Amino acid sequence: MSRQFAFGFAAAVLPFLFAWPGGSAQQPSRPWFTDVSARSKFTYVSNNSFNGRKYFPQPMCGGIAIFDYDRDGRMDIFFTNGAQFPEMKKTAATFYNRLLHQKSDGTFEDVTEKAGLTGADLDFNFGVAAGDYDNDGYPDLFIASAGRNVLYHNNGDGTFTDVTAASGIGVKPKDTLSVVAAWFDYDRDGLLDLVVSNYTFWTPKLDIRCTMGDKDFYCDPRRYPSVPHRLYRNLGGGKFADVTEKTGFAAAPGKGMGISIADFNDDGWLDVFVANDTEPNSLFINHGGKTFEEVGLPMGVAYNENAQTGSSMGSDAKDYDNDGRVDIFYNNLMGQVWGLLHNQGDSFQLVSHPSNVYKLSLPYSGWSNGFIDYNNDGWKDIYSSNGDVDQVNERSPQHDTMFENVGGKSFIDVSDQMGPDFLRKGYQRGSAFGDLNNDGWMDIVVTSLNERPRILMNNGVNGNHWLMLELTGRKSPRDAIGARVKLTLASGRVLYNHVSVSVGFMSSSDKRVHFGLGAETAIRTVEIRWPSGIQQVLKDVQADRFLKVDEPTAAN
């Protein structure tokens, strides 16, 4: 963190520290978050054209990408936005997508017009996937939309070019509504492929109007048909081929709202979990980079413990108990089971009840989420951005939640200790995670319908240690998505994480791999299994640092 930024950030949060509830200047026992968005001048709000008439996709607005688009070492933020109903056009600048560039003082400047990313020629945009599909070192953007999906190529000079038509990646069945997407190298050829999570067939003309008396309400999603998710193989040279049918993805339609990429069965090939709204969740197991088999039911991720579906929203896949196997989390609407799925090796066990997640989550409607170690103790906690679907019911606005991981076995709700900015009520939607000020503590960006987003900075007051890894693939894609990292500390404690960008709902997070180390500072080994299969071991690594690692040409 630069001296200039550290001073500016401290000046912003110190007055708030001394105003901690109770009037005491004593530091709270846990880190907490401060919204610093007011320090920056930008006009973005998540504009879903809410005006009384309720169109089905209206609640899904405000995707986020945290990424370093200009490679200056500071994370930037991109937001997607809605469009005017029923025209489905961005009729005013209030509907434009926005790119915020982080300056050296930690504030953000709006560079959208200069970058060519307003999306003025697009319609209602949902999720955004950031990834370097051509391995030129600059992250590109794919945006999922109600109408035309778009691929923006990063030119490396601060601008982006719409290359959708030439790439072939924008082709999808007529009237398909695409919500979220994720980059990953499914065939291990060194190029990022793309999976797009589709929801249904929808246009304003196909919209089903649901009313009660003289009021509209949002229709039950089950009134709309499910559609297959699409898989696009990167052919190189900026070209993609739709391999949905060829690879088996077409066999399992759904209403996708969250995608999580990981090697769930530890065979060296990246798999895909999709959280489906009111439909069984899907788990696509990768068979050697050639085909996928949907095994959600036999693997125990399709339904809850009562063999029911829920309104599965965002999802994340991380190893929350550090046993070496990647687990899954997805959230749901109020009163439904938020799913914590523990990876048993040959199947998953729903542990929402014994872990206390079920009880803690019952009052909330969760949208986006993520496993993040907010307090750097080495255990991944669960964050959820919350807010009900309807913007009329006075009970609907909700605050976000942080469920703290207690030894990998259970969770406790510490939301009320995360600070007033964290507890602001609204209709939260997208969320993304990253170390925005490069201080080793994970920060959060959250959108809320028809409000400015919050940029929540983690104050990191508890003194725990950390390590951040920035991995660059060579034989693997440069982004190294899916690379698995195992840390062994001097005490013998073992921690796991992997490169994961598609996190939560409609959003992309910082691709750097974060580890909280608790009180420990000595790291005995860092073991990396790259997506290519190459194994790498680093020894005697220092804590509290950013470590850049290039993939070797062979295992060491």
C-alpha positions as CSV (number, residue, x, y, z in Angstrom):
1,M,0.0,0.0,0.0
2,S,1.4,3.4,-0.9
3,R,2.2,5.9,1.8
4,Q,-0.2,8.4,0.1
5,F,-3.1,5.9,0.0
6,A,-2.5,4.7,3.5
7,F,-2.7,8.3,4.8
8,G,-5.9,9.0,2.8
9,F,-7.6,5.8,3.9
10,A,-6.6,6.3,7.6
11,A,-8.0,9.8,7.4
12,A,-11.3,8.4,6.2
13,V,-11.7,5.7,8.7
14,L,-10.1,7.0,12.0
15,P,-13.0,9.3,12.8
16,F,-15.3,6.4,12.3
17,L,-13.2,4.1,14.5
18,F,-13.6,6.4,17.5
19,A,-17.3,6.6,16.8
20,W,-17.7,2.8,17.2
21,P,-21.0,2.0,19.0
22,G,-20.7,2.5,22.7
23,G,-18.5,5.6,22.3
24,S,-15.3,3.8,23.0
25,A,-12.0,4.3,21.2
26,Q,-11.0,0.7,21.9
27,Q,-10.6,-1.4,18.8
28,P,-13.4,-4.0,18.2
29,S,-12.3,-7.6,18.4
30,R,-13.0,-8.2,14.8
31,P,-12.1,-6.3,11.6
32,W,-15.0,-4.3,10.1
33,F,-15.8,-2.5,6.9
34,T,-16.1,1.2,5.9
35,D,-17.8,2.4,2.7
36,V,-15.4,4.7,0.9
37,S,-17.4,5.2,-2.3
38,A,-18.3,8.8,-1.3
39,R,-14.6,9.7,-1.7
40,S,-14.9,9.1,-5.4
41,K,-16.9,11.0,-8.0
42,F,-19.0,8.7,-10.2
43,T,-22.7,8.6,-11.1
44,Y,-23.4,4.9,-11.3
45,V,-26.5,3.4,-9.7
46,S,-28.0,0.0,-10.4
47,N,-30.9,1.2,-12.6
48,N,-33.4,-1.6,-13.3
49,S,-36.1,0.7,-14.6
50,F,-38.4,0.1,-11.7
51,N,-41.6,2.1,-12.4
52,G,-44.5,0.0,-11.1
53,R,-44.9,-2.4,-14.0
54,K,-42.9,-5.5,-13.1
55,Y,-41.0,-7.3,-15.8
56,F,-39.6,-10.7,-15.0
57,P,-35.8,-10.0,-15.1
58,Q,-36.0,-6.6,-13.4
59,P,-34.7,-7.7,-10.0
60,M,-31.4,-9.0,-11.6
61,C,-29.4,-5.9,-12.0
62,G,-25.9,-4.8,-10.9
63,G,-23.1,-7.2,-11.9
64,I,-19.5,-6.4,-10.8
65,A,-16.0,-7.2,-11.9
66,I,-12.9,-6.4,-9.8
67,F,-9.9,-6.6,-12.1
68,D,-6.8,-4.7,-13.0
69,Y,-7.7,-3.7,-16.5
70,D,-4.6,-1.5,-17.1
71,R,-2.0,-3.6,-15.2
72,D,-0.9,-0.7,-12.9
73,G,-1.1,-3.0,-9.8
74,R,-4.3,-1.5,-8.5
75,M,-7.7,-3.2,-8.8
76,D,-10.4,-1.4,-10.8
77,I,-14.1,-1.9,-10.8
78,F,-16.6,-2.5,-13.6
79,F,-20.4,-2.4,-13.2
80,T,-23.2,-3.7,-15.5
81,N,-26.5,-1.9,-15.7
82,G,-30.1,-2.3,-16.8
83,A,-32.2,-0.7,-19.6
84,Q,-35.5,1.0,-20.0
85,F,-38.6,-1.2,-20.1
86,P,-40.3,-2.2,-22.3
87,E,-38.0,-0.7,-25.0
88,M,-35.0,-2.7,-23.7
89,K,-32.7,0.1,-24.6
90,K,-30.2,2.2,-22.6
91,T,-32.2,5.3,-23.4
92,A,-30.1,7.5,-21.0
93,A,-26.7,7.6,-19.4
94,T,-28.3,6.5,-16.2
95,F,-28.5,3.0,-17.7
96,Y,-24.8,2.9,-18.9
97,N,-22.4,0.3,-17.6
98,R,-19.5,1.9,-15.8
99,L,-15.7,1.4,-15.5
100,L,-14.0,2.9,-12.5
101,H,-10.2,3.3,-12.6
102,Q,-8.4,3.3,-9.2
103,K,-6.0,6.2,-8.8
104,S,-2.9,6.2,-6.7
105,D,-4.7,7.9,-3.8
106,G,-7.2,5.1,-3.6
107,T,-10.1,7.0,-5.1
108,F,-11.8,5.9,-8.3
109,E,-12.4,7.9,-11.5
110,D,-15.0,7.1,-14.1
111,V,-13.2,6.3,-17.4
112,T,-16.2,4.5,-19.1
113,E,-16.4,6.7,-22.2
114,K,-12.7,6.8,-22.8
115,A,-12.6,3.0,-22.5
116,G,-15.6,2.4,-24.8
117,L,-17.6,0.5,-22.3
118,T,-20.8,2.4,-21.8
119,G,-22.8,-0.3,-23.6
120,A,-25.0,2.4,-25.0
121,D,-25.9,0.0,-27.9
122,L,-26.8,-2.9,-25.6
123,D,-29.9,-3.8,-23.7
124,F,-30.4,-5.1,-20.2
125,N,-27.0,-6.4,-18.9
126,F,-26.6,-8.9,-16.1
127,G,-23.4,-10.7,-15.3
128,V,-19.8,-9.9,-16.2
129,A,-16.9,-12.3,-16.6
130,A,-13.4,-10.9,-16.6
131,G,-10.6,-13.1,-18.2
132,D,-7.6,-12.9,-20.5
133,Y,-9.0,-15.1,-23.3
134,D,-6.1,-14.3,-25.7
135,N,-3.2,-14.5,-23.2
136,D,-1.9,-11.0,-24.1
137,G,-1.7,-10.0,-20.4
138,Y,-4.8,-7.7,-20.4
139,P,-8.1,-9.0,-19.0
140,D,-11.1,-8.9,-21.3
141,L,-14.8,-8.7,-20.5
142,F,-17.8,-10.8,-21.4
143,I,-21.2,-9.5,-20.6
144,A,-24.3,-11.6,-20.3
145,S,-27.5,-9.9,-21.4
146,A,-31.3,-10.3,-22.0
147,G,-30.6,-9.7,-25.7
148,R,-27.2,-9.6,-27.3
149,N,-24.3,-10.9,-25.3
150,V,-21.0,-9.1,-25.9
151,L,-17.3,-9.8,-25.8
152,Y,-15.0,-6.8,-25.3
153,H,-11.3,-7.2,-26.1
154,N,-8.9,-5.2,-23.9
155,N,-6.6,-3.3,-26.3
156,G,-3.9,-2.7,-23.7
157,D,-4.1,1.1,-24.1
158,G,-7.0,1.8,-21.8
159,T,-9.7,1.0,-24.4
160,F,-11.9,-1.9,-25.3
161,T,-13.3,-3.1,-28.6
162,D,-16.5,-5.0,-29.2
163,V,-15.3,-8.2,-31.0
164,T,-18.5,-10.3,-30.5
165,A,-19.4,-10.7,-34.1
166,A,-16.0,-11.9,-35.3
167,S,-15.5,-14.2,-32.3
168,G,-18.7,-16.2,-32.7
169,I,-19.2,-16.1,-28.9
170,G,-22.4,-14.0,-29.1
171,V,-24.4,-16.6,-30.9
172,K,-27.1,-18.1,-28.8
173,P,-30.7,-19.4,-29.3
174,K,-33.2,-16.7,-30.1
175,D,-34.7,-14.9,-27.1
176,T,-32.4,-16.6,-24.6
177,L,-31.8,-14.6,-21.4
178,S,-28.2,-15.0,-20.2
179,V,-27.5,-14.2,-16.6
180,V,-23.9,-15.1,-15.7
181,A,-20.7,-16.5,-17.3
182,A,-17.4,-17.9,-16.2
183,W,-14.0,-18.4,-17.9
184,F,-12.0,-21.6,-17.5
185,D,-9.8,-23.9,-19.6
186,Y,-11.9,-27.1,-19.7
187,D,-9.7,-29.0,-22.3
188,R,-6.3,-27.9,-20.9
189,D,-5.1,-26.4,-24.2
190,G,-3.9,-23.2,-22.6
191,L,-6.8,-21.1,-23.7
192,L,-9.7,-19.9,-21.6
193,D,-13.1,-21.3,-22.7
194,L,-16.4,-19.8,-21.6
195,V,-19.5,-21.3,-20.0
196,V,-22.6,-19.1,-20.1
197,S,-25.4,-19.7,-17.6
198,N,-28.7,-19.2,-19.3
199,Y,-32.1,-18.8,-17.6
200,T,-35.0,-19.0,-19.9
201,F,-36.5,-17.6,-23.1
202,W,-37.7,-14.0,-22.5
203,T,-38.4,-10.7,-24.2
204,P,-40.8,-7.9,-23.2
205,K,-43.3,-9.5,-25.6
206,L,-42.9,-12.9,-23.9
207,D,-43.2,-11.4,-20.5
208,I,-45.9,-13.0,-18.3
209,R,-47.7,-10.3,-16.3
210,C,-48.8,-11.4,-12.8
211,T,-51.1,-9.3,-10.8
212,M,-52.9,-9.3,-7.5
213,G,-55.8,-6.9,-7.4
214,D,-54.5,-3.7,-9.0
215,K,-50.8,-4.5,-8.2
216,D,-48.2,-6.3,-10.3
217,F,-45.9,-8.8,-8.7
218,Y,-42.9,-10.8,-10.0
219,C,-44.1,-14.1,-11.4
220,D,-42.9,-17.5,-10.1
221,P,-39.9,-18.5,-12.2
222,R,-41.5,-21.9,-12.7
223,R,-43.8,-20.3,-15.2
224,Y,-40.9,-19.9,-17.6
225,P,-39.1,-22.8,-19.3
226,S,-35.6,-23.9,-18.5
227,V,-32.9,-23.7,-21.2
228,P,-29.4,-25.3,-21.6
229,H,-26.3,-23.5,-20.5
230,R,-23.9,-22.8,-23.3
231,L,-20.2,-23.9,-23.5
232,Y,-17.9,-22.1,-26.0
233,R,-14.5,-23.5,-26.8
234,N,-11.7,-21.1,-27.5
235,L,-10.1,-21.9,-30.8
236,G,-7.4,-19.3,-30.6
237,G,-7.1,-16.3,-32.9
238,G,-10.1,-14.7,-31.2
239,K,-12.5,-17.4,-32.4
240,F,-14.9,-19.5,-30.4
241,A,-17.1,-22.6,-31.2
242,D,-20.3,-23.5,-29.5
243,V,-19.7,-27.0,-28.2
244,T,-22.8,-27.2,-26.0
245,E,-24.3,-30.3,-27.7
246,K,-21.0,-32.0,-28.4
247,T,-19.8,-31.9,-24.8
248,G,-23.1,-32.9,-23.2
249,F,-24.0,-29.5,-21.7
250,A,-27.3,-29.5,-23.6
251,A,-28.5,-32.5,-21.6
252,A,-29.2,-30.6,-18.4
253,P,-31.3,-27.4,-18.8
254,G,-31.6,-25.0,-15.9
255,K,-32.2,-21.5,-14.7
256,G,-28.6,-20.6,-13.9
257,M,-27.8,-17.7,-11.5
258,G,-24.4,-18.7,-10.2
259,I,-21.4,-20.6,-11.7
260,S,-18.5,-22.0,-9.6
261,I,-15.5,-23.5,-11.3
262,A,-13.3,-26.0,-9.5
263,D,-11.8,-29.5,-9.7
264,F,-14.4,-31.1,-7.4
265,N,-13.2,-34.7,-7.9
266,D,-9.5,-33.9,-7.8
267,D,-8.7,-35.6,-11.2
268,G,-6.9,-32.6,-12.7
269,W,-9.8,-31.4,-14.9
270,L,-12.0,-28.4,-14.1
271,D,-15.7,-29.0,-13.4
272,V,-18.7,-26.7,-13.3
273,F,-21.3,-26.2,-10.6
274,V,-24.4,-24.2,-11.6
275,A,-26.9,-22.8,-9.0
276,N,-30.3,-23.0,-10.7
277,D,-33.3,-21.0,-9.6
278,T,-36.3,-23.3,-8.8
279,E,-34.7,-26.1,-10.7
280,P,-32.3,-28.8,-9.5
281,N,-28.7,-27.5,-9.2
282,S,-26.2,-28.9,-11.7
283,L,-22.8,-30.4,-11.3
284,F,-21.0,-31.0,-14.6
285,I,-18.0,-33.4,-14.2
286,N,-15.3,-33.0,-16.8
287,H,-14.2,-36.2,-18.5
288,G,-10.8,-35.6,-19.8
289,G,-11.6,-32.3,-21.6
290,K,-13.9,-34.0,-24.1
291,T,-17.3,-34.4,-22.5
292,F,-19.2,-33.4,-19.3
293,E,-21.6,-35.5,-17.3
294,E,-24.3,-33.9,-15.2
295,V,-24.2,-35.7,-11.8
296,G,-26.0,-33.2,-9.5
297,L,-28.5,-35.9,-8.2
298,P,-26.1,-38.8,-7.5
299,M,-23.5,-36.4,-6.0
300,G,-26.0,-34.8,-3.7
301,V,-26.0,-31.2,-4.9
302,A,-29.3,-31.1,-6.9
303,Y,-31.8,-30.8,-4.0
304,N,-32.0,-29.9,-0.3
305,E,-32.5,-32.5,2.4
306,N,-36.2,-32.7,1.7
307,A,-35.7,-33.4,-2.0
308,Q,-36.9,-29.9,-2.9
309,T,-35.5,-27.2,-5.1
310,G,-35.0,-23.6,-3.9
311,S,-34.4,-20.2,-5.4
312,S,-30.7,-20.9,-5.7
313,M,-28.9,-17.6,-6.3
314,G,-25.1,-17.0,-6.3
315,S,-22.6,-19.7,-5.5
316,D,-19.0,-20.2,-4.5
317,A,-16.7,-23.2,-4.3
318,K,-13.8,-23.2,-1.8
319,D,-12.4,-25.6,0.7
320,Y,-13.9,-24.0,3.9
321,D,-12.6,-26.7,6.3
322,N,-9.1,-27.1,4.8
323,D,-9.4,-30.9,4.3
324,G,-8.1,-30.7,0.7
325,R,-11.5,-31.0,-1.0
326,V,-13.4,-28.2,-2.6
327,D,-16.8,-27.5,-1.0
328,I,-19.9,-25.5,-2.3
329,F,-22.1,-22.8,-1.0
330,Y,-25.2,-21.2,-2.5
331,N,-27.8,-18.9,-1.0
332,N,-31.6,-18.8,-1.3
333,L,-34.6,-16.7,-0.5
334,M,-35.9,-16.0,3.0
335,G,-37.1,-19.2,4.7
336,Q,-35.3,-21.5,2.3
337,V,-32.2,-23.6,3.0
338,W,-29.0,-21.9,2.2
339,G,-26.9,-24.7,1.0
340,L,-23.5,-25.5,2.5
341,L,-22.3,-28.7,0.7
342,H,-19.3,-30.5,2.2
343,N,-17.2,-32.5,-0.3
344,Q,-16.9,-36.1,1.0
345,G,-14.7,-37.2,-1.9
346,D,-17.3,-39.3,-3.8
347,S,-20.3,-37.1,-3.0
348,F,-21.4,-34.0,-1.2
349,Q,-23.2,-33.8,2.2
350,L,-25.6,-30.9,2.9
351,V,-24.3,-29.6,6.3
352,S,-26.4,-26.4,6.6
353,H,-28.1,-27.6,9.7
354,P,-25.1,-29.0,11.7
355,S,-22.9,-26.0,10.7
356,N,-25.6,-23.5,11.9
357,V,-25.9,-22.0,8.5
358,Y,-29.5,-23.0,8.2
359,K,-30.6,-21.2,11.4
360,L,-28.5,-18.1,10.8
361,S,-29.7,-17.6,7.2
362,L,-33.5,-18.2,7.7
363,P,-34.4,-14.4,8.0
364,Y,-32.5,-13.4,4.8
365,S,-32.9,-13.5,1.1
366,G,-29.4,-13.9,-0.3
367,W,-28.3,-13.0,-3.8
368,S,-24.5,-12.9,-4.2
369,N,-22.0,-14.5,-1.8
370,G,-18.5,-15.8,-1.4
371,F,-16.1,-17.7,0.9
372,I,-13.7,-15.0,2.1
373,D,-11.3,-15.0,5.0
374,Y,-12.3,-11.5,6.2
375,N,-10.3,-11.7,9.4
376,N,-7.2,-13.5,8.1
377,D,-7.4,-16.4,10.6
378,G,-7.0,-19.1,7.9
379,W,-10.7,-20.1,7.9
380,K,-12.9,-19.0,5.0
381,D,-16.0,-17.2,6.2
382,I,-19.3,-16.8,4.3
383,Y,-20.5,-13.4,3.1
384,S,-23.9,-12.8,1.5
385,S,-25.4,-9.8,-0.1
386,N,-29.1,-9.7,0.9
387,G,-32.4,-8.1,-0.1
388,D,-35.7,-9.5,-1.1
389,V,-37.1,-9.6,-4.7
390,D,-40.0,-7.1,-4.3
391,Q,-39.3,-3.4,-3.8
392,V,-42.7,-2.7,-2.4
393,N,-43.0,-4.7,0.8
394,E,-41.5,-2.7,3.7
395,R,-39.9,-5.9,5.1
396,S,-37.9,-6.5,2.0
397,P,-34.8,-4.2,2.5
398,Q,-32.2,-6.2,4.3
399,H,-28.6,-5.9,5.4
400,D,-25.8,-8.1,4.4
401,T,-24.5,-11.0,6.5
402,M,-21.1,-12.3,7.5
403,F,-21.0,-15.8,9.0
404,E,-17.7,-16.4,10.7
405,N,-16.1,-19.8,10.3
406,V,-15.3,-21.5,13.6
407,G,-12.6,-24.1,13.1
408,G,-14.1,-25.4,9.9
409,K,-17.0,-27.0,11.7
410,S,-19.6,-24.3,12.4
411,F,-20.5,-20.6,11.7
412,I,-21.6,-17.7,13.9
413,D,-23.3,-14.5,12.7
414,V,-20.9,-11.5,13.3
415,S,-22.8,-9.1,10.9
416,D,-23.6,-6.7,13.7
417,Q,-19.8,-6.3,14.3
418,M,-19.0,-5.4,10.7
419,G,-19.9,-1.7,11.1
420,P,-22.8,0.6,10.1
421,D,-21.8,0.7,6.5
422,F,-21.9,-3.0,6.2
423,L,-25.4,-3.1,7.9
424,R,-27.0,-0.6,5.5
425,K,-30.3,-2.1,4.4
426,G,-31.3,-2.3,0.7
427,Y,-32.0,-4.6,-2.2
428,Q,-28.4,-5.9,-2.5
429,R,-27.5,-7.8,-5.7
430,G,-24.0,-8.3,-7.1
431,S,-20.9,-8.6,-4.9
432,A,-17.2,-9.1,-5.7
433,F,-14.2,-9.5,-3.5
434,G,-10.6,-8.3,-3.8
435,D,-7.8,-6.6,-2.0
436,L,-8.5,-3.1,-3.4
437,N,-5.8,-1.3,-1.4
438,N,-3.1,-4.0,-1.5
439,D,-2.9,-4.3,2.3
440,G,-3.5,-8.1,2.5
441,W,-7.1,-7.8,3.7
442,M,-10.1,-8.7,1.5
443,D,-12.5,-5.9,0.6
444,I,-16.0,-6.1,-0.8
445,V,-17.9,-4.3,-3.5
446,V,-21.7,-4.5,-3.5
447,T,-24.5,-3.2,-5.7
448,S,-28.0,-2.3,-4.5
449,L,-31.0,-1.7,-6.7
450,N,-31.4,2.0,-7.6
451,E,-28.6,3.1,-5.2
452,R,-24.9,3.8,-5.5
453,P,-22.7,0.7,-4.9
454,R,-20.8,0.4,-1.7
455,I,-17.0,-0.1,-1.7
456,L,-16.4,-1.7,1.6
457,M,-12.8,-1.5,2.9
458,N,-11.6,-4.0,5.5
459,N,-9.8,-2.2,8.3
460,G,-7.8,-5.3,9.3
461,V,-7.4,-4.3,12.9
462,N,-6.7,-7.7,14.5
463,G,-3.0,-8.0,13.4
464,N,-3.3,-11.4,11.7
465,H,-0.9,-12.3,8.9
466,W,-1.5,-13.1,5.3
467,L,-0.1,-14.1,1.9
468,M,-1.4,-13.1,-1.6
469,L,-0.3,-15.1,-4.7
470,E,-0.5,-13.7,-8.2
471,L,-0.1,-16.6,-10.5
472,T,0.8,-16.3,-14.2
473,G,0.3,-19.4,-16.4
474,R,2.6,-20.2,-19.3
475,K,1.5,-23.7,-20.5
476,S,-1.7,-23.0,-18.6
477,P,-3.8,-19.9,-19.5
478,R,-2.2,-16.7,-18.1
479,D,-5.0,-16.2,-15.6
480,A,-4.3,-19.7,-14.2
481,I,-8.0,-20.1,-13.3
482,G,-8.4,-23.3,-11.2
483,A,-4.8,-23.5,-10.1
484,R,-4.8,-25.3,-6.7
485,V,-2.6,-24.0,-3.9
486,K,-1.6,-25.8,-0.7
487,L,0.2,-23.9,2.1
488,T,2.0,-25.8,4.9
489,L,2.9,-23.5,7.8
490,A,5.8,-24.0,10.1
491,S,3.4,-25.3,12.8
492,G,2.2,-28.0,10.4
493,R,-1.1,-26.4,9.8
494,V,-2.3,-26.8,6.1
495,L,-4.4,-24.3,4.2
496,Y,-6.0,-24.7,0.7
497,N,-7.3,-22.3,-1.9
498,H,-7.4,-21.9,-5.7
499,V,-7.6,-19.3,-8.4
500,S,-11.3,-18.5,-8.6
501,V,-12.8,-15.5,-10.5
502,S,-16.5,-16.4,-11.0
503,V,-17.8,-15.9,-7.4
504,G,-21.4,-15.2,-6.2
505,F,-24.1,-13.7,-8.5
506,M,-23.3,-11.9,-11.8
507,S,-19.8,-11.0,-10.7
508,S,-16.1,-11.6,-11.1
509,S,-13.6,-11.2,-8.3
510,D,-9.9,-10.5,-7.9
511,K,-8.0,-13.5,-9.4
512,R,-5.2,-13.3,-6.9
513,V,-5.2,-16.1,-4.3
514,H,-5.6,-14.9,-0.7
515,F,-4.6,-16.8,2.4
516,G,-5.1,-15.6,6.0
517,L,-2.4,-17.1,8.3
518,G,-3.6,-16.1,11.7
519,A,-0.7,-15.4,14.1
520,E,1.8,-17.4,12.1
521,T,4.5,-15.8,9.9
522,A,6.6,-18.8,8.7
523,I,5.4,-20.7,5.6
524,R,7.2,-24.0,5.1
525,T,6.0,-24.8,1.6
526,V,3.7,-23.4,-1.1
527,E,2.6,-26.2,-3.4
528,I,0.9,-25.2,-6.7
529,R,-0.9,-27.6,-9.1
530,W,-1.3,-25.6,-12.3
531,P,-4.2,-26.2,-14.7
532,S,-1.8,-27.8,-17.1
533,G,-1.0,-30.4,-14.5
534,I,2.5,-29.1,-13.7
535,Q,3.4,-29.3,-10.0
536,Q,5.5,-26.6,-8.4
537,V,6.9,-26.3,-4.9
538,L,8.2,-23.1,-3.2
539,K,9.9,-23.2,0.1
540,D,10.4,-20.9,3.1
541,V,8.1,-18.1,1.8
542,Q,7.7,-15.0,3.8
543,A,4.3,-13.9,5.2
544,D,2.6,-10.5,4.7
545,R,3.7,-10.1,1.0
546,F,2.4,-10.3,-2.5
547,L,4.2,-13.2,-4.3
548,K,4.2,-13.3,-8.1
549,V,4.7,-16.8,-9.4
550,D,5.2,-17.8,-13.0
551,E,4.4,-21.3,-14.1
552,P,7.5,-23.4,-14.8
553,T,8.1,-25.3,-17.9
554,A,8.2,-28.6,-16.0
555,A,7.5,-29.8,-12.4
556,N,10.0,-29.1,-9.7
